[in-house]
């Protein structure tokens, strides 16, 4: 038997370039902002770092440019213990960046330039086939091209791995891909996108579960999550916490969910653990810098 991983993430690797502003400029206007802060980010890298920090053996399949941002991201992933054997450098192409302006009330405006992320394709999946086949859980988002996601999801399923798709940013996906998801992870907005309308989260989770995925998790921020599968649906409360910055909390939740599923937890138990990780992540600023280790998790709320 080859090497084994708890979680392999096939996804995006971005540098987050953050500037605070008192107000956003009108067309043609210049405003002064704060010092530029550069943080490692990207939903794929965030989830890989979060799973590794919680103690999981974790790998990533992705692309960065051969530039300074790529070096920063490699260092951050390596420091967390993520296997970088299939994080490819892409000559002549910049690393993906997210340009983020933060207003005085904390609201964000974000422009994402995918850069090297847009070059991730089925060839990268083929090169990483051994890593994907050796993973208990393979996790995906939609910040990289869909053909790479589809190819990797098929490879994982064929090898007996569990496929977890975080449908973010929301986009149409083929029924064949949805059918592999166990679970499909969405927030309320992404659930409403798929269902072409909102509603009660528990009803949305049940409706999504009936639409093809093997199981569904609808995340609700401070209100926890709702899970739905063949055993019905259940509400998963979140521990109470003082939120400082919610950036990356959803990635921490999904990573923790994947890790506990990889370790053999039932979906509801994995979601309870994930809610604790998400709650811990909002207590610090930034995304990856706020991700918890196991001893930093808050206690879960009492069941029942």
Backbone bond lengths (Angstrom), bond angles and torsions (degrees), N, CA, C in turn:
res aa  C-N    CA-C-N  psi(-1)  N-CA   C-N-CA  omega(-1)  CA-C   N-CA-C  phi
1 X - - - 1.462 - - 1.529 108.86 -
2 X 1.351 116.64 140.44 1.446 121.26 -179.83 1.521 111.95 -78.53
3 X 1.336 114.26 -170.66 1.464 119.92 -179.84 1.521 110.50 -65.26
4 X 1.342 115.32 154.04 1.457 121.05 -179.31 1.525 110.05 -122.59
5 X 1.304 115.52 143.52 1.459 122.81 174.25 1.526 108.75 -125.93
6 X 1.325 116.40 148.92 1.460 119.41 172.07 1.526 110.05 -71.04
7 X 1.342 115.78 -52.96 1.461 121.96 -175.19 1.514 109.31 -135.28
8 X 1.306 116.70 129.53 1.468 122.34 168.39 1.523 107.47 -116.55
9 X 1.319 116.26 128.06 1.458 122.55 -178.93 1.526 108.76 -104.52
10 X 1.312 116.15 126.84 1.466 121.63 173.07 1.526 105.85 -106.82
11 X 1.329 117.37 105.37 1.456 116.92 -172.42 1.508 114.78 -174.89
12 X 1.324 114.37 -164.03 1.456 123.12 -168.13 1.527 112.14 -87.16
13 X 1.328 113.20 151.62 1.461 122.15 177.12 1.526 106.02 -134.19
14 X 1.333 117.14 111.71 1.465 121.69 -175.67 1.518 111.15 -127.02
15 X 1.327 115.66 153.78 1.451 121.48 164.21 1.526 107.84 -95.01
16 X 1.327 117.15 128.00 1.461 121.91 177.40 1.524 109.17 -92.54
17 X 1.317 116.76 117.58 1.462 122.99 179.32 1.523 107.71 -104.56
18 X 1.328 116.48 110.90 1.463 121.51 -168.25 1.528 110.50 -116.71
19 X 1.337 115.76 130.81 1.460 122.26 175.40 1.528 108.31 -132.01
20 X 1.312 116.94 132.21 1.458 121.43 174.04 1.516 110.60 -87.10
21 X 1.325 117.01 138.96 1.465 122.23 179.27 1.523 109.81 -133.46
22 X 1.332 115.51 150.49 1.460 119.78 174.73 1.520 111.01 -74.56
23 X 1.324 115.77 -33.40 1.465 121.17 173.96 1.514 108.00 -157.79
24 X 1.320 115.76 155.15 1.460 120.03 -179.31 1.528 110.35 -79.22
25 X 1.324 117.55 141.53 1.467 119.79 -177.69 1.523 112.04 -68.85
26 X 1.321 115.25 145.44 1.465 121.28 170.23 1.523 107.97 -77.27
27 X 1.337 118.78 164.12 1.472 120.27 177.69 1.527 110.99 -53.23
28 X 1.334 116.05 129.20 1.455 121.57 178.71 1.512 114.59 83.12
29 X 1.335 118.01 -1.05 1.457 121.82 -176.63 1.529 110.77 -103.06
30 X 1.321 116.04 148.54 1.461 122.75 174.80 1.527 109.00 -113.46
31 X 1.334 116.88 133.21 1.461 121.32 172.83 1.518 108.53 -126.20
32 X 1.317 116.01 153.65 1.458 120.67 176.81 1.524 109.65 -87.03
33 X 1.312 114.95 145.15 1.460 120.58 178.22 1.509 111.35 -126.04
34 X 1.315 115.33 -175.95 1.459 121.92 179.28 1.527 110.34 -74.51
35 X 1.325 116.07 176.52 1.458 119.81 171.74 1.528 109.44 -58.48
36 X 1.322 115.80 144.44 1.462 120.84 177.43 1.524 109.95 -70.66
37 X 1.318 116.16 129.58 1.469 121.64 173.35 1.525 108.08 -111.11
38 X 1.310 116.98 133.68 1.468 122.30 -179.88 1.521 108.66 -115.89
39 X 1.324 116.04 120.59 1.461 121.46 -177.35 1.525 109.75 -123.93
40 X 1.323 118.28 147.18 1.469 120.09 171.71 1.521 109.92 -69.57
41 X 1.335 116.81 135.81 1.456 120.51 -177.95 1.516 111.44 -154.98
42 X 1.329 115.24 -153.01 1.462 121.87 -170.63 1.512 108.57 92.73
43 X 1.329 116.76 133.09 1.466 119.56 -174.74 1.526 111.97 -60.75
44 X 1.325 117.04 -36.99 1.455 119.44 179.45 1.516 112.09 -64.99
45 X 1.330 115.74 -50.54 1.466 119.92 179.80 1.519 110.73 -63.60
46 X 1.341 117.16 -40.34 1.463 119.68 178.83 1.519 111.17 -57.63
47 X 1.331 116.45 -46.25 1.465 118.93 -177.06 1.528 111.33 -68.71
48 X 1.332 116.74 -35.82 1.464 119.28 178.04 1.525 111.01 -65.05
49 X 1.338 116.69 -44.96 1.464 120.50 179.27 1.526 110.44 -63.78
50 X 1.333 117.08 -43.46 1.467 120.01 -178.42 1.523 111.41 -62.21
51 X 1.345 117.48 -42.70 1.465 120.40 179.63 1.526 111.05 -66.62
52 X 1.328 116.28 -40.04 1.464 119.79 179.95 1.523 110.92 -66.45
53 X 1.340 116.78 -40.16 1.457 119.94 -178.17 1.529 110.99 -66.48
54 X 1.322 116.76 -26.52 1.467 120.59 176.93 1.529 112.28 -83.35
55 X 1.334 116.55 2.85 1.458 119.80 173.95 1.512 115.18 103.55
56 X 1.335 117.82 5.58 1.456 120.22 -178.84 1.517 112.74 -82.87
57 X 1.315 116.72 145.60 1.472 120.43 169.98 1.523 106.50 -78.33
58 X 1.333 116.33 114.55 1.459 121.91 -164.54 1.516 110.69 -130.29
59 X 1.331 116.32 140.52 1.462 121.98 173.60 1.512 109.73 -129.28
60 X 1.333 116.20 162.82 1.463 120.93 178.25 1.522 109.59 -132.35
61 X 1.336 114.99 141.39 1.460 122.64 172.64 1.520 106.06 -115.22
62 X 1.321 116.74 113.22 1.453 119.85 -176.59 1.505 111.32 -167.44
63 X 1.339 115.68 -173.55 1.468 121.27 -178.97 1.523 110.62 -137.33
64 X 1.322 115.56 139.45 1.461 122.56 170.65 1.525 107.45 -127.72
65 X 1.339 116.55 166.39 1.453 120.60 172.89 1.519 110.78 -82.47
66 X 1.346 115.99 169.84 1.467 119.40 176.13 1.530 108.53 -93.80
67 X 1.334 114.81 61.35 1.458 121.03 -176.29 1.525 109.98 -134.49
68 X 1.323 116.25 -176.84 1.457 120.45 -177.04 1.512 113.28 -62.78
69 X 1.336 116.87 -38.55 1.454 119.32 178.39 1.530 110.58 -64.26
70 X 1.325 116.80 -38.50 1.456 119.96 177.15 1.517 111.91 -61.88
71 X 1.327 116.69 -40.08 1.468 120.83 178.37 1.525 110.94 -65.36
72 X 1.341 116.81 -42.09 1.466 121.13 177.21 1.521 110.89 -57.76
73 X 1.328 116.02 -44.98 1.464 120.33 -176.34 1.522 111.33 -70.32
74 X 1.325 116.77 -39.67 1.460 119.72 175.70 1.537 110.53 -58.65
75 X 1.335 115.46 -45.16 1.464 119.56 -178.21 1.530 110.91 -62.43
76 X 1.331 116.40 -42.11 1.467 119.87 -178.60 1.526 111.10 -65.14
77 X 1.323 116.66 -43.21 1.465 120.35 179.14 1.528 110.99 -65.85
78 X 1.337 116.02 -42.74 1.463 119.86 -179.61 1.522 110.86 -64.58
79 X 1.333 116.97 -39.28 1.461 120.60 -179.21 1.527 111.45 -62.80
80 X 1.342 116.30 -30.14 1.469 120.21 178.33 1.524 112.10 -82.01
81 X 1.334 116.75 -10.69 1.456 120.02 179.64 1.512 115.01 94.24
82 X 1.347 117.92 17.66 1.458 121.56 -179.69 1.535 109.53 -79.96
83 X 1.323 116.95 136.86 1.469 122.94 176.58 1.530 109.07 -72.07
84 X 1.335 116.81 121.01 1.466 122.18 -174.64 1.526 113.12 -105.10
85 X 1.325 117.77 16.29 1.463 119.98 -176.07 1.525 112.41 -58.74
86 X 1.332 117.42 -27.05 1.468 120.53 -178.19 1.529 112.01 -120.21
87 X 1.343 115.98 30.64 1.460 120.95 166.48 1.523 106.00 -97.87
88 X 1.336 116.14 100.00 1.466 121.73 -170.16 1.520 111.24 -86.29
89 X 1.326 116.43 142.92 1.464 122.28 171.10 1.522 108.76 -87.05
90 X 1.317 116.23 140.71 1.458 122.26 -174.18 1.524 108.55 -119.05
91 X 1.343 118.57 99.27 1.461 120.69 -175.49 1.527 112.00 -61.24
92 X 1.329 115.29 139.17 1.452 120.58 174.31 1.509 115.19 76.08
93 X 1.331 117.74 6.30 1.467 122.16 -178.96 1.531 107.84 -126.48
94 X 1.331 119.07 134.03 1.469 119.45 179.81 1.520 112.20 -72.56
95 X 1.319 114.89 152.25 1.463 120.47 169.85 1.529 109.16 -62.34
96 X 1.305 116.82 146.76 1.457 120.62 176.75 1.518 111.20 -60.16
97 X 1.337 115.70 142.83 1.461 120.00 177.03 1.518 109.70 -134.24
98 X 1.320 114.83 150.82 1.461 122.05 170.04 1.525 107.11 -115.01
99 X 1.329 116.10 121.38 1.462 122.18 178.39 1.522 107.15 -94.12
100 X 1.327 116.54 113.48 1.461 121.77 -169.48 1.525 109.54 -121.38
101 X 1.327 116.37 122.04 1.459 120.47 170.59 1.529 107.81 -106.66
102 X 1.326 114.71 135.49 1.459 120.83 -177.07 1.523 108.28 -117.19
103 X 1.335 116.55 121.12 1.457 121.97 179.12 1.512 112.21 -79.28
104 X 1.327 117.73 172.77 1.468 121.29 -177.21 1.517 113.64 -63.57
105 X 1.338 117.93 -22.90 1.463 120.32 178.30 1.527 112.37 -92.80
106 X 1.343 115.73 7.41 1.458 120.26 176.68 1.507 115.51 88.41
107 X 1.360 117.61 -1.93 1.455 119.13 -179.82 1.527 109.95 -75.59
108 X 1.338 115.48 145.18 1.461 122.17 -175.58 1.521 111.52 -107.84
109 X 1.321 115.98 144.61 1.463 121.93 162.83 1.520 106.46 -120.12
110 X 1.331 117.08 130.24 1.463 120.47 -170.21 1.528 110.30 -129.93
111 X 1.331 115.68 133.32 1.459 122.57 169.32 1.520 106.58 -117.48
112 X 1.326 117.03 125.98 1.459 120.91 179.38 1.523 109.46 -106.28
113 X 1.322 115.79 126.58 1.466 122.41 171.29 1.527 106.77 -105.92
114 X 1.328 118.70 105.70 1.473 120.08 -170.07 1.524 114.52 -62.61
115 X 1.335 117.93 -32.36 1.459 119.56 179.31 1.518 112.09 53.71
116 X 1.329 115.61 -128.32 1.465 120.51 -176.05 1.516 112.76 -61.96
117 X 1.335 118.09 -26.92 1.467 119.74 178.95 1.527 111.99 -56.03
118 X 1.342 116.31 -34.99 1.459 120.50 -177.70 1.523 112.32 -70.28
119 X 1.330 116.77 -11.74 1.478 120.33 -179.96 1.520 112.24 -94.47
120 X 1.331 118.52 -1.56 1.468 119.77 178.50 1.528 109.01 -69.60
121 X 1.323 116.79 127.12 1.456 119.35 -174.89 1.520 112.84 -142.48
122 X 1.329 116.67 -177.74 1.460 120.69 -179.36 1.524 113.63 -57.66
123 X 1.338 117.81 -27.70 1.464 119.80 176.81 1.515 112.14 -63.66
124 X 1.330 116.78 -37.90 1.469 120.49 176.21 1.522 110.55 -65.55
125 X 1.330 115.81 -37.17 1.465 120.53 178.39 1.524 110.27 -65.00
126 X 1.321 116.09 -42.85 1.466 119.78 178.85 1.523 110.80 -61.66
127 X 1.339 116.67 -40.85 1.463 120.19 179.75 1.523 111.86 -65.84
128 X 1.338 116.21 -29.35 1.466 121.15 -178.02 1.518 112.60 -98.72
129 X 1.318 117.53 14.63 1.462 120.23 -173.07 1.531 112.67 -56.21
130 X 1.321 117.95 -39.22 1.468 119.76 -178.11 1.531 110.74 -65.42
131 X 1.344 116.40 -39.85 1.462 118.86 178.60 1.522 110.68 -66.82
132 X 1.336 116.87 -44.08 1.458 120.53 -179.77 1.532 110.64 -62.93
133 X 1.330 116.11 -42.44 1.465 119.93 -179.66 1.522 112.02 -68.44
134 X 1.345 116.86 -22.09 1.454 120.41 -178.89 1.512 114.44 -90.98
135 X 1.349 117.14 6.63 1.459 121.12 -175.83 1.519 111.49 -99.19
136 X 1.331 116.25 136.62 1.463 119.61 173.51 1.522 110.39 -68.08
137 X 1.345 116.76 -39.01 1.468 122.79 178.79 1.517 108.38 -132.46
138 X 1.328 116.62 135.31 1.466 121.86 173.19 1.522 107.52 -116.92
139 X 1.331 115.59 126.68 1.461 122.12 -172.56 1.522 110.74 -112.18
140 X 1.324 115.46 141.32 1.466 122.08 -176.72 1.522 110.60 -134.53
141 X 1.336 115.18 155.11 1.454 122.96 166.55 1.530 105.98 -134.24
142 X 1.308 118.03 -171.92 1.463 120.04 -176.44 1.533 112.82 -117.96
143 X 1.340 116.37 32.28 1.464 120.52 172.89 1.517 112.02 -92.49
144 X 1.338 117.47 4.60 1.463 123.06 172.41 1.529 107.63 -124.76
145 X 1.336 118.51 163.41 1.467 120.40 -174.71 1.528 113.59 -58.99
146 X 1.322 115.29 141.07 1.456 121.70 -177.23 1.531 113.22 -58.86
147 X 1.355 120.71 -37.90 1.473 118.48 179.05 1.529 113.11 -57.48
148 X 1.339 117.64 -35.42 1.467 119.65 177.23 1.520 110.65 -68.28
149 X 1.326 116.58 -41.34 1.462 120.93 179.01 1.527 110.17 -62.21
150 X 1.330 116.53 -47.38 1.464 119.86 -179.28 1.524 111.71 -61.22
151 X 1.334 116.94 -45.01 1.460 120.42 -178.34 1.524 111.03 -63.50
152 X 1.331 116.51 -42.25 1.460 119.84 -178.84 1.526 111.49 -70.53
153 X 1.336 117.20 -37.35 1.465 119.90 178.62 1.524 110.82 -64.14
154 X 1.331 116.16 -41.14 1.474 119.45 177.20 1.527 110.41 -63.80
155 X 1.338 116.61 -44.19 1.468 120.32 -179.59 1.526 110.97 -61.83
156 X 1.328 116.72 -41.34 1.465 120.22 179.17 1.523 110.98 -64.46
157 X 1.339 116.11 -47.12 1.459 120.10 -178.06 1.527 111.13 -63.04
158 X 1.335 116.75 -40.51 1.469 120.40 179.83 1.527 111.55 -63.64
159 X 1.345 116.11 -29.72 1.464 120.12 -179.41 1.528 112.12 -88.48
160 X 1.341 117.11 0.01 1.454 120.37 178.95 1.510 114.41 88.64
161 X 1.341 117.27 11.36 1.459 120.50 177.89 1.526 111.20 -82.05
162 X 1.308 115.40 165.74 1.458 121.73 179.82 1.523 108.54 -97.58
163 X 1.316 116.76 131.22 1.459 122.92 -176.52 1.524 109.42 -100.16
164 X 1.343 116.10 123.68 1.468 121.76 176.95 1.527 107.69 -120.99
165 X 1.316 117.10 118.92 1.463 122.26 179.60 1.517 109.68 -112.50
166 X 1.331 115.87 120.31 1.459 122.80 171.64 1.532 106.32 -95.50
167 X 1.319 117.13 106.44 1.465 121.68 -171.37 1.539 109.96 -77.89
168 X 1.334 114.99 70.56 1.461 120.74 -177.25 1.524 109.12 -142.57
169 X 1.326 117.50 126.69 1.468 127.89 -4.91 1.530 110.76 -67.74
170 X 1.338 117.68 152.94 1.466 119.48 -175.66 1.514 112.28 -66.15
171 X 1.307 115.99 136.87 1.465 122.84 179.00 1.515 107.67 -158.90
172 X 1.328 117.21 154.76 1.468 118.99 176.71 1.531 110.72 -62.80
173 X 1.309 117.28 138.96 1.462 121.59 176.53 1.524 108.76 -130.92
174 X 1.331 117.98 150.63 1.470 120.82 -178.11 1.521 112.22 -64.03
175 X 1.314 115.85 148.56 1.465 120.58 178.02 1.522 111.45 -56.89
176 X 1.330 116.35 -34.79 1.461 119.39 -179.30 1.512 112.84 -63.16
177 X 1.330 116.88 -33.66 1.457 120.55 176.84 1.529 110.46 -73.39
178 X 1.332 117.30 -43.87 1.469 120.22 177.78 1.528 111.14 -57.33
179 X 1.322 116.59 -36.92 1.463 120.44 -176.81 1.528 112.32 -66.29
180 X 1.336 117.50 -19.96 1.458 120.80 179.21 1.528 112.50 -86.64
181 X 1.337 117.09 -14.36 1.469 121.04 -170.99 1.523 111.77 -73.49
182 X 1.345 115.25 128.94 1.459 119.60 -179.62 1.539 109.05 -151.32
183 X 1.365 117.37 72.83 1.457 127.95 10.63 1.531 114.25 -103.85
184 X 1.343 114.17 171.36 1.451 123.71 159.82 1.523 106.73 -85.17
185 X 1.344 117.50 127.14 1.467 121.87 -178.29 1.524 108.73 -112.48
186 X 1.325 116.40 121.79 1.465 121.67 -179.03 1.522 109.27 -140.26
187 X 1.342 116.36 152.61 1.457 118.35 168.22 1.531 108.23 -89.37
188 X 1.322 116.92 -177.31 1.468 119.34 -175.99 1.527 112.12 -62.13
189 X 1.338 117.01 -38.41 1.465 120.60 -178.61 1.529 110.54 -66.97
190 X 1.339 115.87 -42.58 1.461 120.03 -179.93 1.525 110.93 -68.46
191 X 1.333 117.41 -36.49 1.467 121.06 175.72 1.524 110.14 -62.60
192 X 1.332 116.42 -44.56 1.465 120.18 179.82 1.523 110.94 -64.46
193 X 1.340 117.33 -34.28 1.468 120.97 176.62 1.535 110.34 -61.50
194 X 1.324 116.42 -47.70 1.465 120.10 -179.06 1.518 112.17 -65.81
195 X 1.327 116.03 -37.92 1.468 120.89 -175.58 1.529 112.69 -89.25
196 X 1.352 115.50 -4.82 1.471 121.47 -177.68 1.524 110.87 57.86
197 X 1.329 114.64 39.76 1.463 120.26 177.25 1.514 110.24 161.85
198 X 1.343 116.48 150.94 1.457 121.24 -178.26 1.513 112.23 -91.19
199 X 1.331 114.94 -161.76 1.456 120.41 -179.11 1.505 110.70 151.88
200 X 1.327 116.02 -167.25 1.447 121.45 177.11 1.532 109.62 -65.56
201 X 1.344 118.08 132.44 1.470 119.59 -175.75 1.523 114.12 -56.12
202 X 1.336 116.53 -36.69 1.464 118.53 -179.13 1.530 110.36 -67.81
203 X 1.330 116.30 -38.19 1.461 120.14 177.06 1.526 110.42 -67.01
204 X 1.343 115.98 -39.90 1.465 119.23 179.26 1.524 111.12 -64.45
205 X 1.326 116.89 -41.65 1.459 119.98 179.29 1.528 110.75 -61.75
206 X 1.340 116.26 -43.93 1.467 119.81 179.41 1.525 111.25 -64.96
207 X 1.338 116.82 -40.30 1.464 120.30 179.48 1.522 111.22 -64.92
208 X 1.321 116.81 -40.70 1.468 119.76 178.20 1.525 110.94 -66.44
209 X 1.334 116.75 -40.56 1.464 119.81 179.64 1.523 111.15 -62.73
210 X 1.331 115.73 -30.82 1.467 119.54 178.59 1.515 112.48 -78.26
211 X 1.346 116.51 -10.48 1.466 120.46 -174.74 1.524 113.63 -92.79
212 X 1.345 117.88 1.44 1.462 117.49 175.39 1.509 116.92 141.85
213 X 1.362 120.26 -41.95 1.463 118.99 -179.11 1.529 111.84 -63.73
214 X 1.316 116.12 153.97 1.460 120.18 178.24 1.522 111.46 -70.74
215 X 1.332 116.08 -29.95 1.458 121.18 175.62 1.517 108.10 -157.36
216 X 1.337 115.88 165.04 1.464 122.04 -174.83 1.525 108.94 -140.78
217 X 1.332 115.37 141.45 1.462 121.75 169.42 1.522 107.45 -126.40
218 X 1.332 117.02 122.51 1.466 122.14 173.90 1.521 107.13 -105.29
219 X 1.343 116.36 115.77 1.457 120.27 -178.87 1.526 109.95 -86.49
220 X 1.332 115.41 144.59 1.468 121.63 -172.83 1.525 112.54 -128.48
221 X 1.339 117.30 25.28 1.454 120.16 178.81 1.521 111.08 61.94
222 X 1.341 115.72 -128.44 1.466 120.74 -177.24 1.521 112.69 -64.70
223 X 1.341 116.69 -16.12 1.463 120.20 179.37 1.525 113.06 -89.29
224 X 1.336 117.28 5.20 1.453 119.83 175.75 1.519 113.04 90.55
225 X 1.324 116.64 -125.82 1.464 121.10 -175.83 1.517 109.49 -160.96
226 X 1.324 114.70 166.81 1.461 122.33 170.89 1.526 107.35 -124.83
227 X 1.320 117.08 133.20 1.459 121.19 176.29 1.519 109.22 -112.82
228 X 1.327 115.44 148.27 1.465 121.04 177.23 1.524 108.37 -143.39
229 X 1.332 115.23 134.67 1.467 121.20 175.94 1.519 108.24 -155.26
230 X 1.322 116.69 -161.32 1.457 120.12 -178.16 1.515 113.78 -63.08
231 X 1.333 117.05 -16.39 1.472 120.80 179.33 1.520 112.43 -94.59
232 X 1.337 117.75 9.15 1.460 120.94 -178.94 1.513 111.47 101.79
233 X 1.325 117.01 -160.50 1.460 121.07 -178.03 1.523 110.09 -120.99
234 X 1.339 115.07 157.79 1.459 120.38 -179.42 1.520 109.21 -151.39
235 X 1.333 116.44 143.17 1.457 122.13 175.14 1.524 109.33 -86.66
236 X 1.333 115.88 136.14 1.453 122.40 179.36 1.525 107.66 -116.48
237 X 1.323 119.18 107.02 1.466 120.20 -178.24 1.524 111.47 -73.11
238 X 1.326 115.93 157.50 1.460 121.93 176.32 1.524 109.19 -103.95
239 X 1.330 118.17 145.04 1.464 119.03 173.52 1.533 110.46 -60.69
240 X 1.313 116.67 147.02 1.457 119.79 175.93 1.525 109.04 -73.88
241 X 1.331 116.09 137.82 1.456 120.31 -179.51 1.514 109.17 -154.60
242 X 1.325 115.63 158.96 1.469 120.59 176.53 1.524 108.09 -89.78
243 X 1.325 116.47 110.66 1.461 120.92 -176.28 1.524 110.61 -79.51
244 X 1.330 115.37 128.36 1.461 122.49 174.65 1.520 110.40 -102.39
245 X 1.345 116.66 -41.97 1.462 121.84 -176.73 1.526 107.15 -157.73
246 X 1.324 116.68 120.55 1.472 120.25 -176.12 1.527 112.84 -86.96
247 X 1.343 118.01 0.08 1.463 120.73 -178.86 1.529 110.33 -56.75
248 X 1.319 116.70 126.65 1.453 121.00 175.30 1.511 115.22 81.97
249 X 1.339 117.99 -1.36 1.468 118.96 -177.44 1.526 111.29 -63.68
250 X 1.339 116.38 -38.73 1.458 119.51 177.88 1.520 112.13 -64.08
251 X 1.330 116.71 -36.06 1.466 119.82 177.54 1.524 110.81 -68.41
252 X 1.332 116.75 -38.20 1.464 119.55 177.06 1.526 110.58 -63.51
253 X 1.331 116.58 -41.61 1.466 121.24 177.97 1.530 110.19 -59.42
254 X 1.346 116.58 -51.81 1.465 119.94 -175.54 1.521 111.30 -64.07
255 X 1.331 116.96 -40.23 1.461 119.89 179.61 1.522 111.43 -63.20
256 X 1.335 116.39 -44.08 1.465 119.95 179.39 1.524 111.06 -65.19
257 X 1.325 116.01 -38.73 1.466 120.39 176.50 1.531 110.33 -59.45
258 X 1.334 116.15 -47.90 1.468 120.35 179.88 1.517 111.47 -60.38
259 X 1.336 116.41 -43.14 1.458 119.42 -177.41 1.521 111.49 -63.89
260 X 1.327 117.24 -43.96 1.457 118.65 -178.76 1.534 111.84 -70.37
261 X 1.328 117.32 -33.57 1.461 119.28 173.49 1.531 110.23 -63.99
262 X 1.336 115.90 -39.24 1.462 119.83 178.25 1.517 111.53 -63.10
263 X 1.330 116.13 -31.24 1.464 120.55 -179.06 1.530 112.15 -85.33
264 X 1.356 116.32 -0.78 1.458 119.96 173.97 1.511 116.43 102.19
265 X 1.347 118.06 6.26 1.463 120.03 177.99 1.519 111.41 -66.13
266 X 1.325 116.84 148.86 1.456 121.51 167.19 1.531 108.51 -67.61
267 X 1.340 115.90 158.11 1.460 120.63 -173.63 1.528 111.87 -56.72
268 X 1.332 117.29 -44.40 1.469 119.07 -177.71 1.522 111.70 -65.01
269 X 1.322 117.59 -39.99 1.463 120.64 178.40 1.525 110.37 -67.04
270 X 1.335 116.95 -41.06 1.464 120.17 178.03 1.519 110.90 -62.43
271 X 1.334 117.09 -39.31 1.464 120.76 179.96 1.530 110.97 -67.78
272 X 1.324 117.92 -35.20 1.469 119.76 176.86 1.530 110.52 -64.15
273 X 1.314 116.97 -41.44 1.464 121.13 177.09 1.528 109.61 -65.22
274 X 1.336 116.52 -42.11 1.463 121.07 -179.16 1.521 111.44 -62.54
275 X 1.332 117.22 -37.93 1.465 120.55 178.31 1.527 110.58 -62.74
276 X 1.324 117.73 -35.54 1.456 120.84 176.41 1.531 110.87 -66.21
277 X 1.335 117.04 -39.75 1.465 120.58 179.05 1.528 110.96 -67.26
278 X 1.326 116.53 -41.62 1.456 120.02 178.07 1.512 111.67 -62.85
279 X 1.329 117.00 -40.58 1.463 121.04 178.75 1.522 111.17 -65.39
280 X 1.326 117.25 -37.77 1.467 120.45 178.87 1.520 110.95 -66.21
281 X 1.340 116.81 -36.10 1.460 120.59 -174.48 1.524 113.25 -68.96
282 X 1.326 118.62 -22.95 1.473 119.99 -178.62 1.527 111.84 -83.59
283 X 1.339 117.09 -3.72 1.467 119.48 -176.74 1.524 112.68 -84.34
284 X 1.355 117.81 -9.93 1.461 121.32 178.50 1.515 110.61 -128.13
285 X 1.337 116.07 163.40 1.464 120.39 -178.68 1.523 110.70 -83.04
286 X 1.348 114.64 152.40 1.455 119.66 179.22 1.515 111.12 83.60
287 X 1.316 114.54 176.83 1.461 120.21 -179.84 1.527 109.64 -95.09
288 X 1.328 117.43 -80.33 1.460 120.04 -173.75 1.522 112.63 -61.29
289 X 1.327 117.42 -33.46 1.465 120.04 -178.59 1.525 112.48 -67.48
290 X 1.337 116.79 -18.29 1.471 119.77 -177.95 1.522 112.99 -99.91
291 X 1.329 118.33 -0.81 1.461 119.53 -175.67 1.522 110.24 -72.07
292 X 1.348 116.89 135.96 1.466 120.14 -171.74 1.520 113.77 -84.84
293 X 1.328 114.58 156.80 1.457 122.25 162.54 1.532 107.00 -90.62
294 X 1.327 119.03 166.69 1.475 119.41 -176.52 1.524 113.92 -55.66
295 X 1.340 118.01 -35.80 1.470 118.90 -177.31 1.523 112.64 -79.19
296 X 1.339 117.84 -1.98 1.461 121.67 177.18 1.523 112.89 -100.75
297 X 1.348 117.24 3.90 1.453 120.33 -179.54 1.526 110.86 -77.76
298 X 1.336 117.13 137.26 1.464 118.57 173.45 1.525 110.30 -72.54
299 X 1.315 115.57 159.60 1.458 119.22 173.61 1.527 109.43 -65.46
300 X 1.304 116.93 146.06 1.458 120.15 175.85 1.511 110.79 -76.77
301 X 1.344 116.50 157.46 1.463 119.19 175.18 1.513 110.57 -65.23
302 X 1.313 118.19 152.50 1.462 119.90 179.20 1.526 111.24 -62.53
303 X 1.317 116.15 142.88 1.466 120.08 179.51 1.520 109.93 -79.16
304 X 1.342 112.87 148.83 1.452 118.84 176.80 1.493 112.93 76.73
